[in-house]
Every structure is written in C-alpha cells, then in structure tokens.
Amino acid sequence: MKKILSFSLFLIIGLALSQFLPALGENYNTVKMVSDTLLYICLAYIMINVGREFELDKVRWKSYINDYFIAMATAALPWIFVALYYIFVLLPVEYNTSWDAWKESLLLSRFAAPTSAGILFTMLAAIGLRTSWVYKKIQVLAIFDDLDTILLMIPLQIIMIGLKWQMAAVIFIVFFLLYWGWKQMGKFNLPQNWYNILIMAAVVVGMTWSLHFITVALFGENEGIHIEVLLPAFVLGMMMKPVHLDSKSERVVTNGVSFFFMLLVGLSMPVFIGKYAVTDSISVGASLLGSQPMLPMGTILLHVLAVSLLSNIGKLVPVLFYKERLIEERLALSIGMFTRGEVGAGIIFIALSYNIGGPALVISVLSIILNLVLTGIFVVWVKQLAIKAALKQERITQKINS
C-alpha cells in the first residue's frame, strides 16, 4: 500500500511543480528537454520489465486466444466510455461531430485501458493469492491488455498524423517487431540486472530518436519516422530468457524508477493555474482539447469521479465470461483489473507530445491518481471475494460428496 500511495504522491508533486516551471525563464526549455529525455528512458525501462513478465506457452498458443479477446474488450470498453464522455459531456455540443475532437479524445482516453500489471501482481502475491485461479488468470489478462494498448497506439498515431508514407514504414516496423518478438520470445540470455536494463532502455530511446532525426534530416521537418518506445522496449523484454531477480537492490531501483517516472509525468503536464497558464506555449497548443478553457476545480473533480467510474465499469468485462467459474471469482478478476499506473501515465505523456491538453488532460491525470489511491481498497475487495469463493466451493464440494 505504501508503494501505491508513493506513486500518487510523486505524480501529485510533479503536477504541482509543473505549474511553476515557466518561472525558470530561459532555463525552462533546457529543464523540459532533460526531463522528457529521462521520462522516455524510465518508460522504456518499465516497458522492458512488462515484456519480461510476458511468458506464454507457445505450443499452447491457441488456448490464449479467448483470453486475448477478453483482455482486448476489457481494455476497449473503458477507453470507449471515456472517449465518449469527453466528446459528449466535457466538450461543447458543437464539437460532437468534429473529427479533431474525436481523434484527440480517442488518443487521450486510451490512458483508461491498461492495467498496472506490476502493482497488481505484487499486491495480490502479498495477500496470499499467488496460487489462486484469480491470480493466474489476471496475470494473463493484465499483460494482454497492456499489449493491446501498445498495439492500438499505432493506428491512433496514424489517425493523429494522417495517411503519409511514413505510416507505411511505421506499420512495417511494428509488424516486424511483433513477428521477431514472437519467434524469439524468451531466447536471448541477456543480463537482466537493473543497470543493464537501464542501459538497454537508454539504447532503445536512442535508436528510436536516431531514426526520427535521420529521416527528418533526409526528408524534411514534417517527414520523419517516429516510433514510440513502448513497443520496441516491450519486444526487447519479451525476447529475454525468463530470469526472476528479487534482490533488495533490484526492488529498490525498479520502484525508484517507477516513482521517478510518475514525478516526471507530473512535471510534463501543461500549466493550468497561476499567471503562466495563459501565456505558456504548452498550455495553449494547437490541439482542440488543449484550447479549451480550464474549468473550476470543483467541476473538474466531478468529472474525475465520473471518468473513474466509467473506466472501472468498463473493466467488468470478465464477469460476463469464464462462466465455469463462480461469480465471486469472476468479479474478483474484474476488480483486480481496476488498478492503473505507469503505462496509463505513459499514454498521457504521448498525448502531450501532440499538444493535447486542457481540462481533459487534467481530468485524466487526476483519474489515474484517484485509482492509485483506491488500489489498496480494490485489492482487499479482491481478497474478500476470493475467500468467499473458496468457502462457497468448499460447501459445494461437501454437498456433492455427501
């Protein structure tokens, strides 16, 4: 629980500090460049570790098809619900049919899709559910909905950028990475200490940025090929031979990177309060969402509650499946998927790179914070349902035997 609260605290601290960064004056751009670089490296580090958790029996790949589609639906419904909310509730009615409003809302609202696999697995194991069906099934679903989120970012980026020749190159690279990752999954015996993974993360960021800079130099400012670090880092992680390091130093550094990442995400937020809110260039971007006037804090908090509720209702998809299991187990599985964290925050940062801001961005960030704060309650709820299911199954077994 301390780890969850720390995530929220660092995100809030970063968000508060971001409102005063423009006061640095000429040093602002330098600080922004350094913080963004560190943020990408942290994001790549996190995604490599998510990829390392992606362990499947390739011989039994067909058995995962049903799980993947359930995970895809579990990621899709929160995304769709929040996107519709931004369009039809948050924005003025004249934007209901605006293509710009739709594409920006679809990109930003994707933050509601991914489950925080690392946080969830740690907390469920800590409360003694490691051997339960809920834990084993949620491992598969959480990793799959993270993967689905990463994959869907590609068409969302295409929508944002438009049908240019670069998109064909991006699609080719994506399919090549996925094919190579699947063929080589778990085959590379690479060193997996925290410092090696951190170096790999920096290399992944360097390679994706180099591709962009080289293509910009060759074809022009608006003609570069841009690949987000999410997929390359994930694929690198999934190709590593499974090695589970659980030393104190590994836990401290990995947690520290996640905390620092949340701080940097907060620092990246546009200015929406104080004297810099109007004049700061990143708060008044070219995007439609970013140009919307900031709402009173009371109104924003009401929207945060609504968005959080909608996104968690969307996560209840598993209740409708796995009918051979008890309803308590299916509900526990669904509630476990409520947890949000680093991947969702990463999606928000990517949305920022397209100048998407305004009230919708603030609501999205605060919604992640709220879900982080409530994670302890969600996990306790899962435990109670799992215990209730075990007792119910025991009574059913006794009745059958008698």
N, C-alpha and C positions, 0 to 999 in steps of 0.2 A: 504493500500500500504506500509505503514511503517513496518508492520509485515512481509510482503513478502521480502522486502529488508533486514530486520534483519535476516531472515533465510539464505539468500545468504551470508550476511556479516559474520555470525558466522561460516558457512561452510568454507568460504574462510580463515578466521582467523585460524580455526582448521587445514586446509590443509597446511597453511604456517608454523604453529608451528610444525606440524608433521615432517617437514624436518630437524628440529634441535633437536628433542628428543634424538637421539642416542648420542648427546654430553653429556647427563647426565651420561653416563658410566654405572657404577654398579647399579645406581638407575633407569635405563631405564626400566628393567623388572618389577619393583615394580609399577612404574607410569603406565606402559602399563596394568598391571593386574587391578589396581584400575580404570583406565579409561574405560576398557572393561566391568567391573562389573557395573559401573554406566550407561554405554551405554545400557546394556541389561535391566536394571531397567527402564530407560527412555523409551526404545522401548516397554516394557510391559505396561507401563503407557499409552502410546499413543494408543496401540492396544486395551486396555480395553476401552478407550474412543471411539475408532472406533466401537467396539462391542456395546457400549451403544447407538450409533446412528442407529444401525441395528433394525429398527422397521417395522415388516411386519404383515399384517392381515392374520393369519394362516388359517382362514376359506376360504379366497380367494387365497390360495397359487398357484392355477393353473394359475391365472391371471399374476403371476410374471415369469412364465416360459419363455415367449417370451423376457421379459426384461433381464432375466439372460443370455440367449444365445447371445443377442445383446451386453451385457456388456462383456461377455466372448470373443466375437470376437473383441470388442474394446480394450481389454487387450492383445489379442493374436497377432494381426497384428503388433503393434509397437514392441513387443518382437521378432517376427519372422524377421521383416525387419532389426532390429538392429543386431540380431544374424547373419543373412546372410551377413550383411555389415562387421562385424568383421571377418568372415571366408574368404570372397572372396575379400575384399578390404584391410582390415587392416593387415591381416596375409600374409606371403609369400605363393606363389602358391602351394608349396609342402605340406602345411598343409590343403589344401582344402578337402582332404579325410581322415584326421586324426581324429580318434574317440575322442582323448583327446581334440583336438581343438574344436570339435563340442559340447561336453558336458560342457566344461568350458564357451564357448561363450553363450550357451543356459542358463546357470545359471546366468552369469553376466548381460546379456542383459535383464533379467526379470525386471531390475530396471525401464525400459521404460513403463511397463504395468500399474502400479497402478496410479489412480488419487488421488490427495491430497484432500480428502473429506472435512476435517476440514477447510482448507484455502478457498476452493471453496464456501462452504455453507456460511461462514462468509461474504465473499466479495459480493456474489450475494444478500444476505439479506440486506447488507448495501446499495446497489444501488437500492433497492425497488422492487426486483423481487420475494420476498418470496411467493406471491400468484399466480405467473405465472405457466403455464404448464412446461416451461423450468426448473424452479427451482424444481418443484415436481418430474419431470422425472429424472433430473440429480441427485437428492438425491438417487433414487433407483439404477441408473446405477453406480454411483461412489462407493457406498457401495458394490455392487455386484462385480465390477472389483477388488476392494481391497480383497474381499473374494476369488475370483478366483485366485488372485495372491498368497494368503496364501496357498490355497489348492494345487496349482501346484508346490509349493516349495517341497512338499513331494516326488512326482516322480522325480523331479530334484535332490533331495538329494540322492534318491535311485540310480540314474544314476551315481552320483559322487562317492558314497561309493561302489556300486556293490550289487549283489544279495546275501546278507548274512542273517543269521537267524534273526538278529536284525531288519531288514527291515520288516519282518512279524510282529514283536512286534510293530514297529512304525505305520504300517498300521492299526493294531488293535486299538491302542490308538487313532489314528486320527479319525477312523470311530466311535469309542465310544464317543469321544468328540463332534463330529458333531451331532450324534444321541441325546446325552444327552442335548446338547445346544439347539437343535430344540424343543425337548419335554419340556424343562424347560424355554424356551425363555420368558423373562420378568416376571418371577415368584418370584425371590428372592428379598426380600425387604432389601437390604444391604445398609449400609451407603455409600453415594457417594460424600462426601466432598473430596477435593483434597488430604488431608493427609491420608484418609482411602484408596483411590485408589492407592496412592504411596506405602502404606504398602502392599496392595494386589499385586501390581506389584513386589515388592521385594520377596513376598512369592512365586509367580509364578516362578520367576527366581530361587529361592532357590530349589523349587521342581524339576524343570527340570534338574538343575545341580546335585541335590542329586541322581536322577535316573541314571544319567550318571556315577557319581563317584561310586555308589554302584555296578552297573553292571560291571564297569571296575575292581573293587576290586574282584568281584566274578569270572569273566571270562577272564580277561587279558586286557592289554592296548588298543588293537585294537578291542575289542569285546563289547564295551559299547553301551548302547542305548541312542541316542542323539535326543531329541525333541527340536526344536526351540521354542522360547517363543511366536512367532507370533500367532499360533492357540490357545494354551491354554488361552492366555490373551484375545484374541478376543472372545472366547466362554464364558469366565467369564463375559465379558462386556455385551454380548447379553442376558445372563441369568438374569441380574439385572432388576428390575422393573423400567420402564422409569421415571426418575426424572431429570428435567432440571434445574440445578443450574446455575444462571447467575450473581452471585455477583462479585464485583470488585476483591476480593481476589482470587476467582476461576479462573477468566480470567488471572490474573497476574501470578499465579503459573502454570497454564496449558501452557500459552505462554512461560513462563520461562523454563519449562521442555523441550518444543519443541526446543527452542533456544539452550539450553544446549546440547540436543541430537545432533543437527546439528554440534555444536562445537566438540563434542566427535567423531562423524563420521569423521570429517576432521582430528582429531588427530590420527585416526586409519589408515589413509592412509599410504601406503609404501613410503619410501624415494626415490625420483626420481631426485633430484638435489643436488648439493654440494658434498663434499668429502665423505659423508656417503652413497651415492647412490649405490656404487659398493659393499662395504663391509657389509652393513647392511643385516642381515639374512632375514628380512621380505620382502625386495625388490627383493631378488634373491631366490624365493621359488621353490618348486618342480613342480609347475604347468607350463604348456606350455605357457600360456598367460603371466605369471609372469616372464618368462625367456626371453621375447622379449626385444630387446634393446630400450631404450627410444628415442622417435622421437624429432626433433626440435620443439620448442613451436609454431612456425608458422604453421607447418604441423598439429600439434595436434589441433589447433584452427579450421583449415579447416575441420578436421574430426568431431569436436564438432558440427559445423554448419550442416554437412551432417547428423549426427546421430540425432540431434534435429529435423531436417526437416523430416526425415524418421519416427521418432517416432510419430510426430504430424500428419503426413499424415495417419498413421495407426489409429489414434483416430477419423478419419472422418467417421467411420462405421455407426453411427446413421443416417447420411444423407441418406443412402440407405434404411432406414426403416421408420416406422411411416408415411407412405405415406398420411394418412388422415390429417396430419398437413402441414402447409405452409413450403416451403423450407427454409425460413428465420429462422423459429423456429428450424428446424432440424439442420441447420448449427450452430445456437447459441448453441444448445445442444452439438454438436460435439466439438466446440471450447472451451466450458467450460471444457471439459474433457482433455484439453491440460495441465492443471495445475499438477505439480509434487511436491513432498515434502517428508515427513518423512518416509512413507512406502517404497518408492523407495530407499531412503538413507539406510533404514534398510536392503534391499535386497543386496545392495553393501557391507554392513558390513558382512553379512552372506557369501557372495562370498569371502571376505577377509579371513574368517576362513578356507577356502580351499586353501589358499595361491595364490588366483587368483589376479594378479597384472599387472604390465607392462603398456604400453600405453593405452590399452583398459580400464583399471580401471580409469586412469586419465581422459580419454575422457568421461567416464560415469559420473564421479563426476562433471566435468565442464558442461556437458549437463544438469544435474539437476540444477546447478547454473544458467545457461542461461535461462531455463524455468521458474525458480523462478523470475528472474529479469523481464521477459516478462509477468508475470502473470497479472499485472495491465493492460497491453495493451489488453490481452485476455479478461479480464472481461469487459472492456469498449466496446470492439468489440461485446461481447455477449449482452450488454445493448442496443447498437445501433441496432442490429439485432432484438431484442425483441420489441423495439419501432416501428421499420419498419414493423414487422409482425402485431402488434396491429393496426397500421394505415391501413394496407392493409386489415385486417379482417374487420375493420370498414367500409371501402369502399365497400367490397363485401356484407356486411350485408345491407347497404343502397341501393345498387343496387338491391338486392333481394326484399327488402321491397317496392321499388318503382316500 
